[in-house]
């Protein structure tokens, strides 16, 4: 049987729109083009990663020029491309759309849809092959699309190792379901389950400016100048993992999808076309390596993240640490433990040195300092340390004055 193809195309340094267009077209051509799947009159969802309110050059969000190139190819097939996204829990997708430059695509006549906006109809669909998930609510426009193209950013992820074409699909869900994936079903298995019913026909990875280290939102931008594409999202992610120096074992969502045989997770069953993996390989920093470098924890400071915690809370805690570091207040956190996620038991630490972050821990709110919200924003987390101000930990007024 013919192996599934994954194309790796290297652009020039700092490619412009024309060069990105050429790279995307070459990658799609190398995997056999769109024509077998996309026909005239089809509706095609193009799903970027706009998880955070950050520009593409930060490495956090998909470059709109990559989506534009794909949308143009879809239009040339006589089909209707719709770029659609729902940013991470609690975040305003419209703001993410604007900061990432997708509003300019709108001005040029492309459809860019905020899947969180009022009026987006959801349908609950069964997940017959799901191991954890038996049903899921998804925007009707995604369910009824003739094809989906996952267009992720090449990034590390603090929980999933990396976030690529497979994990990107979780971003079509309403916030309530994103939360459930984390705290009810387990994000790795439920993301793999989702792929059995919402499966992209193509994956085109924006690896031009990628994110190294503290992904998915706070890592360093890393210029890789790559476009990686295929018809099998799991195979595309498997190749990306090899490029980034990750074992599949480290990448829960892709690993589970491969185990379920939703796609190919074995490099020996994939034909890599274009550049060779070895030629473009770069070992990405794991989140824990990056945290140790970027934020030297003060003595006794500890973060306890339950496996049910989603990006919302984890990122706000990291964001708070960055804010404290910027304000030269990081040392004040010595001896503190910050916890998030739906844990059954609180960490064993003195309650006067424990900060509970997020609604998942609301039932313990009388037992330690608590920050409400799902997720809380980082300023609320800082205010949570403000509770600690009573015991002299953080001068919250000075911190806020510095930030304003
Ligand atoms: S409180 Fe935090 S960890 Fe819990 S569901 Fe909300 S964002 Fe996720």
Boltz pocket constraint, residues with backbone or C-beta under 6 A from the ligand:
constraints:
  - pocket:
      binder: B
      contacts: [[A, 89], [A, 179], [A, 182], [A, 183], [A, 308], [A, 309], [A, 310], [A, 311], [A, 312], [A, 313], [A, 340], [A, 341], [A, 342], [A, 357], [A, 358], [A, 359], [A, 360], [A, 361], [A, 373], [A, 374], [A, 375], [A, 376]]
      max_distance: 6.0
